[in-house]
Amino acid sequence: IEIHTSLLVAALILVVITVVFLTLLSVVILIFFYLYKNKGSYITYEPADGEPSTVVLMENDSAKGREKEEYFI
């Protein structure tokens, strides 16, 4: 009877380890497919041809503001 119960315990441990391993493997595969499908995209807000970019406009505005400012200490 001892051999039979120890064999059952070993089989149960093996089944638990196998289930945990398969669960982890399936989670890794699902994460891989999710990341593969959703690579991510970014949108560049480039101006149309002939339009000055907003960066240039912002730099020009800040340059104008600097000329008029005076600080007295």
QUISUL-V291750 format. One record per backbone hydrogen bond with DSSP energy under -1.0 kcal/mol. NH is the residue of the N-H (numbers start at 1). CO is the residue of the C=O. If there is no record, write none. Layout:
((NH/CO) (NH/CO))
//
This chain:
((5/1) (6/2) (7/3) (8/4) (9/5) (10/6) (11/7) (12/8) (13/9) (14/10) (15/11) (16/12) (17/13) (18/14) (19/15) (20/16) (21/17) (22/18) (23/19) (24/20) (25/21) (26/22) (27/23) (28/24) (29/25) (30/26) (31/27) (32/28) (33/29) (34/30) (35/31) (36/32) (37/33) (38/34) (46/44) (51/48) (57/53) (58/54) (59/55) (60/56) (61/57) (62/58) (63/59) (64/60) (65/61) (66/62) (67/63))
//
